[in-house]
């Protein structure tokens, strides 16, 4: 073979050898870079990752969103302001979309579209077109107005929903009901003082049924409801201008309507309503709105029946509607979406303590003999005020805080009950019970340990707004908090006097959550897997081609 030919073959061989070496080097580098990218996508430091892996066995091997659980407490809650309106309540649309219902105290309800997280979108609603407007019959004031709204479990097919509100019988002819101060509970309306010119039982609490049927082809598509009541479910006259709760909730396991009522006075409980087993004030009531039980018609307060398993069957002294007693002002309750037996209520205190109670059948939560865990007897309490219960003493709160913990910076306190966080938006909050105060300087986070033990510890954690939120400033002046709300994605929202804030991804506030994934890492696993297989196929094809060329040159 000529020297020139040998030289050419050698050059080709060397060239292919260099190509093979370059390919192997680039493949190794690309795999390392991919590992780095995937590692970075998890937003977790090496030390945190190693700590997580090493502690896996000691933490029941728990895994959350692909990352081993570290039990690391969140270092803050990131908020995204998605609306400027002021509302007192929120409910997810029963048809499961990103729509929610929002309502104000005055008596208007709207349907709103919730934007995607991180989209910088805002709530989409037309304030000129409310879903429901009952402002003409609602008594509106600091403690009065529309207090609750709830949808029948079969709303998507029957269009039924319920609203809890206050009315003034001197202003509205339909405001009629028995006085909750009556001889059956040893209360004489004539002996109660007239407060601010308001007579005893002039103001009343109402639970009424409405319908979206007939306003669209199906209730799920309805953009408005009929403003006239289908029927009056419950009405009771109120003794004073005090605290009255008013939230309503269907139990997810039983389908019965729960009504939360306050004691009706500002200071103490001078008539012992909360402990009086015949009074419906300071209680959680449980009724059946689907049937009428004629056996109890004479003694009922409206158009409903009594569930057969209500605790009055075990305690004949109880009014049949009562599910739990001994509460002062249950303000915002919720059932855990993962564990319906976990029924949590925030009960607003008076002088000492703000509490979260786990509500159970026939439970007595102590007011006014106890305020939270502390013995308490207001100066104006009637003689004989004791903690009446068929159980062994009062049930103490599972979480809460002393007034002294909030008075230092705010000067007042009034608890807002919340939710167990079940969203995947902030995985470091998952499973924690979140609640807040009317005058917020942080968000309280409760942790159950061990799981399902009903033993909780709680601590207050800071919050701030995402750097790309519509809120002005990192620390938002959110005003007063009226409620927490939950949408169909299980994202939690704060309803405040300055707008609506949603709990968003912690990284948007530069908070560190080891379990948070970036957008790229949370893409469809099928797309991600096919992309990896394609990339590897390309590398293997190049490798085989280079080796074939080398073999051909050696032949």
C-alpha positions in Angstrom: 0.0 0.0 0.0 1.3 3.4 -0.8 2.6 5.5 2.1 0.0 8.2 1.3 -2.8 5.6 1.6 -1.5 4.3 4.9 -1.2 7.9 6.2 -4.8 8.6 5.1 -6.2 5.5 6.8 -4.2 6.3 9.9 -5.6 9.9 9.9 -9.2 8.6 9.5 -8.6 6.1 12.3 -7.2 8.8 14.6 -10.1 11.1 13.7 -12.7 8.5 14.6 -10.8 7.7 17.8 -11.0 11.4 18.7 -14.7 11.5 17.8 -15.3 8.5 20.1 -13.4 10.0 22.9 -15.2 13.3 22.5 -18.5 11.6 22.5 -17.7 9.6 25.6 -16.5 12.8 27.3 -19.5 14.8 26.3 -21.9 12.0 27.3 -20.4 11.8 30.7 -20.5 15.6 31.0 -24.1 15.8 29.9 -25.1 13.1 32.4 -23.4 15.1 35.1 -25.1 18.3 34.0 -28.5 16.5 33.9 -27.9 15.2 37.4 -27.1 18.8 38.6 -30.1 20.2 36.8 -32.4 17.6 38.4 -30.8 18.1 41.8 -31.2 21.9 41.5 -34.8 21.4 40.4 -35.6 19.9 43.7 -34.5 23.2 45.4 -32.7 21.3 48.1 -29.1 21.6 49.4 -26.7 18.7 49.5 -26.7 18.8 53.3 -30.5 18.8 53.5 -30.7 16.0 51.0 -28.2 13.8 52.9 -30.0 14.6 56.1 -33.3 13.6 54.5 -31.9 10.3 53.2 -30.1 9.4 56.4 -33.1 10.1 58.5 -35.6 8.2 56.3 -35.7 5.1 58.5 -36.3 7.2 61.7 -39.3 9.0 60.1 -41.4 6.0 59.2 -39.9 5.9 55.7 -42.4 8.7 54.8 -42.1 10.2 51.3 -43.9 13.3 50.1 -43.9 14.4 46.4 -40.8 12.2 45.7 -38.7 13.7 48.5 -38.1 12.0 51.8 -39.9 13.7 54.6 -37.6 15.8 56.9 -40.2 17.1 59.3 -38.6 20.5 58.7 -40.9 23.3 59.8 -41.8 25.8 57.1 -39.8 29.1 57.6 -42.7 31.2 56.2 -45.9 31.2 54.2 -45.8 32.9 50.8 -48.9 34.8 49.7 -50.1 35.8 46.3 -52.6 38.6 46.2 -55.2 37.7 43.6 -58.0 40.2 44.2 -58.8 43.5 45.8 -62.4 42.8 46.9 -63.5 42.4 50.5 -65.5 39.2 51.2 -66.6 37.3 54.3 -66.8 33.8 52.8 -65.6 31.5 50.1 -66.8 28.1 48.9 -65.5 26.0 46.0 -67.9 25.4 43.1 -69.4 21.9 43.6 -68.8 21.0 40.0 -65.1 20.8 40.7 -63.7 23.5 38.4 -61.4 26.4 39.3 -64.5 28.5 40.1 -65.4 29.6 43.6 -68.3 31.4 45.2 -67.5 34.6 47.2 -69.9 36.6 49.3 -70.0 39.7 51.4 -71.8 40.5 54.6 -74.3 42.8 52.9 -75.9 40.0 51.0 -74.3 39.5 47.6 -72.8 36.4 46.2 -70.5 36.1 43.1 -69.0 33.4 41.0 -65.2 34.0 40.4 -62.6 32.2 38.4 -59.4 31.5 40.3 -56.2 32.1 38.3 -53.5 29.4 37.9 -50.8 29.7 40.5 -47.8 31.7 39.3 -49.7 33.1 36.4 -49.9 36.6 37.9 -53.6 36.5 37.2 -56.4 37.9 39.3 -59.8 36.7 40.3 -62.2 37.1 37.4 -65.7 38.2 38.5 -68.3 40.7 37.3 -69.5 42.6 40.4 -72.4 44.0 38.5 -73.8 40.5 38.0 -74.0 38.7 41.3 -75.1 35.1 41.5 -77.5 36.0 44.3 -78.6 39.3 45.8 -80.6 39.3 49.0 -79.4 42.7 50.4 -83.1 43.8 50.6 -83.7 41.5 53.6 -80.3 41.2 55.3 -79.5 43.0 58.5 -76.0 44.4 58.0 -73.7 45.5 60.8 -70.4 44.7 62.6 -71.8 41.4 63.9 -74.6 40.9 61.5 -75.1 40.1 57.8 -74.6 37.0 55.7 -72.6 34.7 57.9 -72.5 31.5 55.9 -73.3 29.8 52.6 -73.3 26.0 51.8 -74.2 23.8 48.8 -76.2 20.7 49.1 -74.1 17.6 48.5 -76.1 16.9 45.3 -76.1 20.5 44.1 -74.9 19.6 40.6 -78.1 17.7 40.0 -80.6 19.4 42.3 -79.4 23.1 42.4 -80.1 23.4 46.2 -78.0 25.7 48.4 -78.4 27.4 51.8 -77.6 30.8 53.2 -77.3 31.9 56.8 -78.0 35.5 57.5 -79.5 38.0 60.0 -82.7 40.0 59.7 -84.6 42.7 61.6 -88.3 41.9 62.1 -89.2 45.6 62.2 -87.7 46.0 58.7 -88.7 42.8 57.0 -92.0 41.1 57.3 -90.5 37.7 56.6 -88.3 37.9 59.7 -90.4 35.8 62.1 -89.2 33.2 64.6 -89.4 32.2 68.2 -87.3 34.0 70.7 -84.3 32.1 71.9 -84.9 33.5 75.4 -88.0 31.6 76.5 -89.5 29.7 79.4 -88.1 26.4 78.2 -84.6 27.6 79.1 -85.7 29.6 82.1 -85.2 32.9 80.4 -87.8 35.7 80.5 -87.5 38.2 77.5 -89.2 40.9 79.6 -86.3 40.9 82.0 -83.6 41.4 79.4 -82.3 45.0 79.0 -82.9 46.9 75.8 -79.5 47.5 74.3 -79.1 50.5 72.0 -82.8 50.7 71.4 -82.9 47.1 70.1 -85.6 45.0 71.7 -85.1 41.4 72.7 -85.4 39.1 69.7 -85.9 42.0 67.3 -82.9 40.6 65.4 -83.0 37.0 64.2 -80.7 34.4 62.7 -82.1 32.7 59.6 -81.0 29.7 57.5 -82.9 29.6 54.2 -82.9 27.4 51.2 -82.4 28.8 47.6 -82.2 27.2 44.2 -80.3 27.6 41.0 -82.7 25.4 39.1 -84.5 27.0 36.2 -81.8 29.6 35.6 -79.7 27.4 33.2 -79.9 24.0 31.5 -78.1 22.4 34.6 -77.3 23.9 38.0 -73.6 23.6 37.3 -73.9 26.1 34.5 -76.1 28.5 36.4 -74.7 32.1 36.5 -77.5 33.3 38.8 -80.0 31.9 41.3 -83.5 32.8 42.2 -83.5 35.5 44.9 -86.7 34.2 46.6 -86.3 31.6 49.3 -87.5 28.1 48.5 -88.2 27.6 52.2 -87.2 28.8 55.6 -85.1 26.1 57.2 -84.4 27.7 60.6 -85.2 31.0 62.4 -84.4 32.1 66.0 -84.8 35.4 67.7 -81.6 36.8 69.3 -81.5 38.1 72.9 -78.8 40.8 72.5 -76.5 42.4 69.9 -73.7 40.0 70.7 -71.7 37.2 69.0 -73.7 34.7 67.0 -71.4 32.6 64.8 -73.7 31.7 61.9 -71.5 29.4 59.7 -73.2 26.4 58.1 -71.6 23.2 56.8 -72.7 19.9 55.4 -70.9 16.9 57.0 -69.0 15.1 54.3 -69.6 11.7 55.8 -73.3 12.1 56.9 -74.8 14.8 54.6 -76.4 16.6 57.5 -76.3 20.4 57.9 -74.3 21.8 60.9 -75.2 25.3 62.2 -72.7 27.1 64.4 -74.3 29.5 66.9 -72.7 31.9 69.4 -73.9 32.9 72.8 -75.5 36.2 71.8 -73.8 38.5 74.4 -70.6 40.5 74.3 -69.4 39.9 77.9 -69.6 36.6 79.7 -72.6 34.4 79.4 -74.9 35.9 82.0 -77.9 33.6 81.1 -75.7 30.5 80.8 -76.9 29.9 77.3 -73.8 27.9 76.3 -74.3 25.3 79.1 -78.1 25.2 79.0 -79.0 22.0 77.3 -82.3 23.3 76.0 -80.9 26.5 74.5 -79.6 26.5 70.9 -77.1 29.3 71.6 -73.4 28.6 72.1 -73.8 25.3 70.3 -73.2 23.3 67.1 -76.5 22.1 65.8 -77.0 19.2 63.4 -80.2 18.8 61.3 -81.5 16.9 58.3 -82.8 19.3 55.6 -83.9 16.5 53.3 -86.7 15.1 55.5 -89.4 16.2 57.9 -89.8 14.1 61.1 -93.4 14.7 62.2 -92.6 13.3 65.7 -90.6 16.4 66.5 -92.5 19.0 64.4 -94.0 20.8 67.4 -90.7 21.5 69.1 -88.6 22.4 66.0 -87.5 25.9 65.0 -88.1 25.4 61.3 -88.5 23.1 58.4 -86.1 20.1 59.0 -85.9 16.8 60.9 -83.5 15.4 63.5 -80.9 12.8 62.6 -81.5 9.6 64.5 -77.9 9.5 65.9 -77.9 13.0 67.4 -76.7 12.9 71.0 -80.2 13.7 72.5 -80.9 10.0 72.2 -78.2 9.5 74.8 -79.0 12.6 76.9 -82.7 13.3 77.1 -82.1 16.7 78.6 -80.5 18.0 75.3 -82.5 19.8 72.7 -82.6 17.4 69.8 -80.8 19.7 67.4 -77.7 19.9 69.6 -74.5 18.1 68.4 -72.0 19.9 70.7 -72.2 22.6 73.4 -70.2 24.9 75.6 -68.9 27.2 72.8 -68.7 31.0 72.9 -68.5 32.1 69.3 -67.5 29.4 66.9 -66.0 31.4 64.0 -65.1 29.3 61.0 -65.1 25.5 61.2 -64.1 22.9 58.6 -63.9 19.2 58.0 -60.6 17.7 57.0 -61.0 16.6 53.4 -58.7 13.6 54.1 -60.3 12.6 57.4 -64.0 13.6 57.7 -64.0 12.7 61.4 -61.7 15.6 62.0 -64.2 18.5 62.6 -62.3 21.6 63.7 -63.7 24.9 64.9 -62.1 28.2 65.9 -63.9 29.4 69.1 -63.3 33.1 69.8 -62.4 33.9 73.4 -63.2 36.8 75.6 -60.4 37.7 78.1 -57.7 34.9 78.1 -57.6 32.4 75.3 -58.3 31.8 71.6 -59.0 28.1 70.9 -59.2 25.5 68.2 -61.6 22.7 69.2 -62.0 19.2 67.7 -65.7 18.8 67.7 -67.1 15.4 68.6 -70.7 14.1 69.2 -72.1 15.4 72.5 -68.8 17.2 73.3 -68.9 20.0 75.9 -66.2 22.6 75.3 -66.5 24.4 78.7 -67.7 28.0 78.1 -68.3 29.9 80.3 -66.9 27.7 83.1 -63.7 27.4 81.1 -62.1 29.7 78.6 -59.8 27.4 76.7 -57.8 25.4 79.3 -58.4 28.0 82.1 -61.1 28.0 84.7 -63.3 31.0 84.0 -66.4 32.5 85.5 -67.4 36.0 84.4 -68.6 38.5 87.0 -72.1 38.6 85.5 -72.6 34.8 85.4 -75.8 33.4 86.9 -75.6 31.3 90.0 -75.4 27.7 89.2 -73.4 28.1 86.0 -71.6 24.8 85.7 -70.2 22.6 83.0 -73.2 20.4 82.3 -72.2 17.3 80.4 -73.0 13.7 80.2 -69.3 13.1 79.5 -66.4 13.2 82.0 -65.8 17.0 82.2 -65.1 19.6 79.5 -63.1 18.9 76.3 -60.1 21.2 76.2 -58.8 22.8 73.0 -56.3 21.0 70.8 -54.6 24.2 69.7 -54.8 27.9 70.5 -53.0 30.9 72.0 -53.1 33.2 74.9 -54.2 36.8 74.4 -50.9 37.9 75.8 -49.2 36.4 72.8 -51.1 38.8 70.5 -51.7 41.7 72.8 -47.9 42.5 72.7 -48.1 43.7 69.1 -51.8 44.1 68.4 -53.8 44.8 71.5 -56.7 42.4 70.7 -57.4 38.9 69.5 -60.2 37.0 67.8 -59.4 33.6 66.3 -60.3 32.6 62.7 -60.6 28.8 62.3 -58.9 27.3 59.3 -58.1 24.1 57.4 -55.8 21.2 57.2 -53.6 22.1 54.3 -54.1 19.5 51.6 -52.7 21.3 48.5 -49.5 20.3 46.7 -48.6 24.0 46.1 -46.6 24.3 49.3 -45.5 20.7 50.2 -43.9 21.9 53.5 -47.3 22.9 54.8 -49.1 19.6 53.7 -51.0 18.1 56.6 -50.6 21.1 58.9 -53.7 22.8 60.3 -53.5 26.5 59.4 -55.4 29.2 61.3 -55.1 32.9 61.9 -56.3 35.8 64.0 -58.6 38.7 63.0 -55.6 41.0 63.7 -52.8 39.0 61.9 -49.1 39.2 62.6 -48.4 35.7 61.4 -50.2 32.4 60.5 -50.5 29.7 63.1 -49.5 26.2 62.0 -50.6 23.1 63.9 -48.9 19.7 63.6 -50.3 16.4 64.8 -47.7 14.1 66.3 -47.9 11.2 66.1 -50.3 11.0 63.2 -54.0 10.4 64.0 -53.3 10.9 67.7 -55.3 14.1 68.0 -52.3 15.6 69.9 -51.2 18.9 68.3 -48.5 21.4 68.8 -48.7 24.8 67.1 -46.5 27.7 66.4 -46.8 31.1 64.6 -44.9 31.5 61.4 -44.4 34.7 59.3 -45.9 35.4 55.9 -45.0 37.8 53.1 -46.1 38.4 49.5 -44.5 36.9 46.5 -42.1 39.3 44.8 -44.2 39.1 41.6 -47.6 39.6 43.3 -49.9 42.5 42.7 -49.6 43.4 46.4 -47.5 46.4 47.3 -44.4 45.7 49.4 -43.0 42.4 50.6 -44.8 42.5 53.9 -48.4 43.2 52.9 -50.7 45.4 55.0 -53.5 42.8 54.7 -55.9 44.5 57.1 -58.3 42.4 59.1 -58.9 38.7 58.2 -62.5 37.7 58.1 -62.1 34.1 57.0 -59.9 31.5 55.4 -61.2 29.8 52.3 -60.4 26.7 50.3 -60.9 26.0 46.5 -61.2 22.8 44.6 -57.4 22.5 44.3 -57.3 22.6 48.1 -55.3 25.9 48.0 -56.0 28.1 51.0 -57.1 31.7 50.6 -57.1 34.6 53.1 -60.2 36.8 52.9 -59.2 40.2 54.3 -60.4 43.8 54.3 -57.8 44.7 51.7 -58.2 41.7 49.3 -57.9 38.0 48.7 -54.5 36.3 49.2 -53.7 32.8 48.2 -51.0 30.5 49.7 -48.5 30.0 46.9 -45.2 28.3 46.3 -42.6 29.2 48.9 -39.9 29.8 46.4 -41.8 32.9 45.1 -41.0 34.5 48.5 -37.5 33.0 48.6 -38.6 30.7 51.4 -36.8 27.3 51.4 -38.9 24.2 51.2 -36.8 21.0 50.4 -39.8 19.3 49.0 -40.8 22.0 46.5 -40.3 21.1 42.8 -39.7 23.6 40.1 -42.1 23.9 37.2 -39.9 21.9 34.9 -39.6 19.0 37.3 -43.4 18.9 37.8 -44.1 18.5 34.1 -45.9 15.4 32.8 -43.9 12.3 33.7 -44.7 10.7 30.3 -43.2 13.7 28.5 -40.2 13.7 30.8 -39.6 10.0 30.4 -40.0 10.0 26.6 -37.6 12.9 26.3 -34.9 11.0 28.4 -35.4 7.9 26.3 -35.0 9.8 23.1 -31.8 11.6 24.4 -30.3 8.3 25.4 -31.2 6.7 22.1 -29.4 9.5 20.3 -26.3 8.9 22.4 -26.3 5.2 21.8 -26.7 5.7 18.1 -23.7 7.9 18.0 -21.7 5.5 20.0 -22.5 2.5 17.8 -21.8 4.6 14.6 -18.3 5.6 15.9 -17.4 2.0 16.9 -18.5 0.7 13.4 -16.3 3.3 11.8 -13.4 2.2 13.9 -13.9 -1.4 13.0 -14.1 -0.6 9.3 -10.8 1.3 9.5 -9.2 -1.6 11.2 -10.2 -4.1 8.6 
